Amino acid sequence: MPPRSPRVPASSPRGGPPPQHGGSGSSRRPPGPPVRRRRPRWALRAVTALSVVVLASAGIGHAVLAGLDADISRVDAFKDMKNRPRAGDGMNILLVGTDGRDRISERERQEYRLGGAPCHCTDTIMIVHISEDRERASVVSLPRDSYAETPDHTDRTTGEHHEGHPLKLNAAYAEGGPQLTVRTVENMTRVKIDHYLEVDFTSFMKTVDVLGGVRICTAQPLRDSYTGLDLPAGTHRLMGGQALQYVRARHLDGASDLSRMKRQQRFLAALIDRATSSGLLLNPLRFRDVIQAVLGSVRADKGFGTDELLTLGRAMRNFSPSSSEFTTVPVAETGHDVKGIGSTLKWDPVESERIFDALREDRRLAAPKPRPEGPAPVRVPVDPEQVRVQVENGTRTPGLGKRVDDALAAAGFRTTRAPRNATGHAAGRTVVVFDPRWDLSAKSLAAALPGSELRPVEGQGPTLKVIAGAGFEGVVEVKPADPPQETGTVVRGDEVACGKR
């Protein structure tokens, strides 16, 4: 049966499969005030650091950026480092994010559920690779709970020397700061890090606001009592605080980390699209405002400054969402328990090495996908395979019902394969008859039938009806809006960004 739409719990996808209750994956929770918990974050601070790279694409000179370099807090992330990996082509930036919120107002803390003292943890750890030709960005997320082994180091708090030992990847920062974090990542990946950027909540919110918000589309309602996120299905322009809720939320369904990853990929792609296609960055004053918002809250290595921004920016004028690709290190084992550390994730040694090889050799993470000769598929909220359809011929044209049924089946819809003649008068326009409970399924079906009319009928049930009219011209290709969830899957920026609808 095609999935229902409204009248389902807020955490259940409208137009998607029914929610599964019970077990560890259940998302149902008793009502009541939200419980304060540590919330892992994947890209909310890293988005801003990536913006530093992307926003330079306007190629504006020193006249605008003069003096802004002084706003960056500096950190010596590469001091006395030896036995480092061989440098490859392109540029590798290690992005780490802390939960710093010192400059967030009390009103914002309450409105966006940012209470509590920050732990100054690195919940976000990512490698952003900028290709040698400056035309591609590859973003690889390193899960914070990854099993890691540190090199020998000095504890930055106690000053004691420690031999290398196992820990969770995000704990390297607490023990040895940026230097140990860089060294640990390089040891695990054998990818040489060229620059280090550390960002927080403040710069994320400011950057989104100064850009005028970022456009996000969601196929289902998103409600999370922990972050306060409450978005109906549809298209929205999110400003800083709401965008922060969007990328932090992880209590929306049973697949919390995977679904959050998809939203963060979508947000990164949308931010890149906003920054590079809106014309904002061609305005020197707006460009300066954006850079000021970013640099005011970021810590960077001593070698990352104005000259690097300008050199990179001039080479990236044609950067676009299709130039970016996103993935997470493939995980072979979850729940790997280590004494004194707890539950960790172990990387897939073969698949993760394939990704790191690509970074070292300045190659795409995945082979380029062939561009279709015709128009790009329309993104729809419900997978056609979940939509059941009965086709009826509403005209006096023999065989039209079978032609429509065949075309819809070829496009992936679950047709009955038994078309029939409609009762009543001949129709001029193709009509999609649907029960209002399955409205998202109906919208997905109508998108495949250009010019069709949506007609809600109470009690129609889960099987949608298509009454083929004389104006039927064919079926267009549609694909579900959500990208794959598996770790290690590579998606392109234009595949997860909001469609131009």
N, C-alpha and C positions, 0 to 999 in steps of 0.2 A: 504494500500500500504506500502511496506517496505520503510524505510526512505532513503532519498537521502544522498549522500556523499559530494563531493566537490560542488563548485559553490553555497555556502550558506554563510550567514554572519559569521564572525569569531566567534561570540558568540553562534552560533547555532551548536548543536552537529552533526558532520558528521555521517551519518548513524542513526540518531535519529529523533524524531518527529520534524516537522517544527516549527520554532520559533513563539511565540505568540506576536503580536505587539499591542501596545496601552495598556492603563491601568497602574496601579501602578507597575505591575510585568514586564513591558517591559524593556529589556536590551539595546535597541538601544539608542545611544547618538550621538549628533551632533559632528562632528570632531572639533578639536581644542586642545589647550594645556590642560593638565590635571588640574583639580581643586584641590587645596589643601584641604583635608578634614581629619578629625580624622578617622583613620582606626581601627576598632576593630580587635583585634588579639586573637586567641584562644589558639594556642599551640606553636607559634614560639619560645618564650622564654622557655616555659615549656619543650619543647623537650630537651633542654640542661640540665635542672635540672633532668629530667628523665634519661638522659645519665649518670649523676653522679652515680645513682643507678645501671644502667645496665652495665656500663663499668667496674664496680668492679667485674664482673662475672669471670674475669680471676683469681681472688684469689691471686694476687701477694702481697707479704708481705711488711713490713715496710721499707725494703731497698729501694724500689722504691718510696714509698709515703712519706718518711721522709722529713720533711721540707715543704711539700706542704700544710699542714694544715694552715700554717701561711699566705697563699695567700688568704684565705677566709675572706671576710669582715663579721663581726659578728653583729647580732642584737638580742636583748633580746625580743623575740616575746611572751614569756610566763610570763613576770614579774608580780608578785602579782596577778595572776589569781586564782579565787576561783569559787566554785560551777561548776566545769567542768564535762562533761559527764564521765560515767564510762568507763574505759579503756577496750578495747576488745582484741582479739587475732590478731596478725599481727602488721604491722606498717603502720600508716597513715601519709603521707607527704602532706602538703598544698603547692602547687606551685602557685606563683603569678608572673606575668610578667609586668615589666615596659617598657616604650619605650625609655629607656636610650640608647644614641648613642654617648657619649662623645669621645670614642676612635675610632670611624669610620672616615676614611679619607674623605677629600673633594671629591676625585674622586669617592669613593664608595657611598657617599651621592647623587651625581648626577646620577651615573649609575643605582643605585637601587631605585631612587626616595625617598630618606630619608631626604629631606629638611625640614626646619621648626624646631621650638623649641619643644623639648619633653614636654609633659604635666605631665610626671612622674605618669601616671595613671596605675591602675591594670586592664588592659583589659583582661588579662588571669587569671582565677582562677580555679584551678583544685585540686581534691583530688586524690592522687595516693596511693592505698592500696597494700602493699606487704604482701602476705599471711604468716602465721606463719611458714609454711614449706619452705618458700622462693622459691616456684616454680611457683608462679602466681602473676601477676600485674593487678590490676583493676583500670582503669583510668576513673574518673567521672568529666565531665566538668560542672562547675556552670556558667550559662550565666551571663555576666557582668551586664546586665540590669534587673536582677532578683529583684523583690520587696523584700526588707529586712527591718528588724527593728533592730536597734542597741541596745545593753545594755547601761546602764549609762556609761559615759566615760568623759575623759578630752580631749578637742581639742588640738592636738599637736602643732598647730600654735599659737592660742590665749591663751592657758592655761586655758580657761573657762571650767567649768563643765557643761555637758549636760546630761539631762535625755534621756532615750532611745526614739528614734523617727524613722519614716520610711525614707528610702532612697533607691537608687539603690545600689546593692551589691558592685559594684566597687568604690563607693564613700566612703566606710568605710575606705579605706587606706588614702584618703586625710584628713579625720577628725582625725583619731587616729592611723595611721601607721599600722605596722604589728600586734601589739597587738589587736587593734580593729578589724582588718580583721579576725584574728584567732577567737576572741570571737564571732563575728557575724556569722561566718561560723559554729562554734560549736553550737550556739543557734539555727540556722536554721536546722541543720542536726542531732544534738545530736550524732555526731561522734567525738570522742576525737582525736585531732591532736597531733601527737608525734613530728613531725619536720616541720620546715618552711624553704622554699627555695625561693629566689627571684632572677630572672635572667633578662637579657636584650638582645638587638640585637647583641652586640659584642660577647658574649659567644656562641650564636647560630651559627653565621657565622664561628667563629674559630673552633668550634667543628666539624662542617660538613667538613671543609677544612682539618683538621688534620686526619679525618677518610678516606680521599681520595674521598669524595663525597658520595651521596646516590642515589641509583637506583630507578627511578620512571617511571611508565608507565601510559600513558593516552590514552583513546579511542577516544578522540576528540581534535582538536586544542584548546589551551588555550592562549588567548590574552587579556591583561588587560592594558589599557593605563595609569591607575593610578599608578600601581606598575612597569610597563614596562615589565611584564611577556609576553613572546612570545614563546610558545612551539608548534611545530607541533604534530600531533598524532603520537604515537610511544613510544619507550623506551628511557630514557635519564638518564645520570648520572649528577646530579645537585651538583655544588659546593656551598659554603656558600652563596654568594650573590644571586645567582639564586634560591637557596632553600628558601631564605628569601622571595623572590618575590612569590614563589609558595604557601607558607603557609599564606601569607598576602592577596593575591588577593581575592577580593569579588565582582568585577564588571564584572563577566564573563557571568552571566545569571540572570534571575529574582529571582531565589532562592539563593540569595547571601550568606546568613549565612549558609544555609544547605549544599550548594555545597562546601563552604570553609571548613566546618566541615569534610566532606568526604575526602577532600584532606589532611587535617591535620591528620586524623586518618591513612590514607594511608602512610603519611610521617613518623609518629611515628613508625608504624609497619616496614617500610623499614629501618629506622635508627636502630631499635633493631636488625633486621636481619643482617644488615651490621656489627654492633658492635659485635654480638655473633657468627657469622658464618664465618667471613673472616679470622680469625686467627690473626688479628691485635693486639688483646688484650693479646695474649700469648707472645708477644714480649715486654719485660719489658720497653725498651726505648720508643716504640710507646705508650704503656700504660701511661707512665709518661707524654708524650707530650699531649695526650688527656686530662688527668686529669689537667695538667697545663692550657690548653686552657679553660676548664670548670671553674675551681676554680678561675681563674683570674678575672672573671666578675660576680661572684655569691655572694649573701648575704645569710647567713644561721644562724639558731639559734645556741646558744653556745654549745648545746649538740651533734651537727652533725659534726663529725670529722673523722679522719683517722680510728680509731677503728671501728666505725659504718660502714664505707665503706668496710673494710676488712671482718668483720663478715658477712655482707650481701653478699659480693662478693663470699666468700667461699661456701656459701649455694646456690648460684645462677649459678653455672657453667653450668648447663644444661638449662638455660633460653633460650627461643626461641619465635618467633612471635606467635606461637600457645599458648604460656603461657600467653599472654596478652589479655585483653578485654577492649573495649572502649564503653562509652555511654555518653549521655548528660542528665541532669536531665529532666524528662518529664515535658512539659509545658502544662498547662490547658488553659491559657488565654494569648494572646498577645495583646498589645495595651491597657493594663490596666492603665488608666490615673489617676495619683495621683497629687493633687494640690501641686505646688511648686517643684515637682520632674519630672513630665513629664510621658512619656509612659514607662511602665514597663512590665515585664513578670511575671506571677504568676504560681508557680509550681503546678503540679497535686499532691494533698496531699496524695492520696492513692498510686499511682505509685512511687512517689519520696520516700515515706517511705519504700516501698519494696526494693529500691536500697540501702538506708542507713541502713536498717536492715541487708542486705547482707554484707555491709562493717563492721558493728559492730560485726557480728557473724562469720566473716572470711569465708563467702561462695561466690561461684561464683555469678556474677550478673545475669547470665542466666544458665539454666540447660545445662550440657555438651551435645553437639550434637553428635549423634552416628557417629562413623567413618565408612565410606563406605568400604565394603569389596574389591571392585574393585578400579581402579585408580580414583583419584580426578577429578571432572569435569574440563574441559578446560574453562578458562575464555575468553570471547569474547567481542568485543566492542559493539555489538548490541544484544538486547534480541531476542531470537528465535521467540518469539510471534510477533515481528515486521517484520519478514522476510517472504514474500510470495513466494511460490515455485511451479513451474510446473515440474513434474517428467516425463521423457521419458525413455523408455527402448531402449538402444542402442545396444542390443544383440539379438540373436535368442532364448534366454532362456525364455520360456513362464512364465509369472507371476512375472518376476524380477521387472518390474516397480511398480507393486502394493506392493511388499515387501519393496522396497525403500521408497515409499510414506508412507506406514504404519509406518516404522521405524522413518522417519523424523517427522511425525505427533506426534508420541509418545514422541519424544525429544522436542516438543514444537513449531516446525516450522509450519507456516500457509500454508500447502500444499493445492492444489486445490481439493484433494481427487478424482481426475479424471486422473490417469496416462494414457499415450498413448505411441505408438511406435514412435521411432525417424525415421527420413528420412535418407536415405543414408546407408553407410556401418556400420557394427557392430563395436562398440567401445571396446577397451581392458581396457582402464582406464576411471574411472568416471570423467566427466567433469562438471564444474560449469560455465554456461554461464551467463554473467551479463553485465549490462550497467555500464560504468565507473563511472557514477554519484552515484551508489550504491555500491561502492567498499568495504566499511566496512561491509555492509550486506553480500556481497559475501564472505569476509574473515571469517565471523562468520559461514556461511553455510559450507564453505570448511573445517573449523576446525572440524565440526561434521562428515566429510567424509574423514577419513585418506587416504592419497595417491591420493586424487582427484587433478585434474588440473583446474586452474582458467583460463578462456578464456573471455577476455573483448570483447564486441560487441556493438558498438555505435548503439543507437536506440532500444536496447533490452527492455527498459522500466523498470518499477518498479518490475515486476514479474521475479524472477530469474529462470533459467532453470537448472535442473540436468539431464544430460544424463548418465544413469546408465551403467557402463561398466562391462565386465566379471570379472574384478578384485575387484568388490564390496565385502567387507567383513563385513560390518555392519556400524552402526551409534554410535558415542561416545557421551556421555553426555556433554553438554556445558551450561554455565551459564553466564549472563552478568557480566561485570567486576565491575560495580558500586555497592557499598553496599546500603542498604536502607537509606533513608534520615530522617525518622521520629525521633523526639527526643524520648529518652527512649529506642530506639532500641539498642541492644547490639551486637557488632560485635567482632570477634576474630582477633588477629593480622594477622594470616595467610590468613584471608579472604579478607583483604584490602591491603596486601602487593603485590608487583609486582610478578607475577608468575615466576617460574623458566623456562623461555622459551628461 
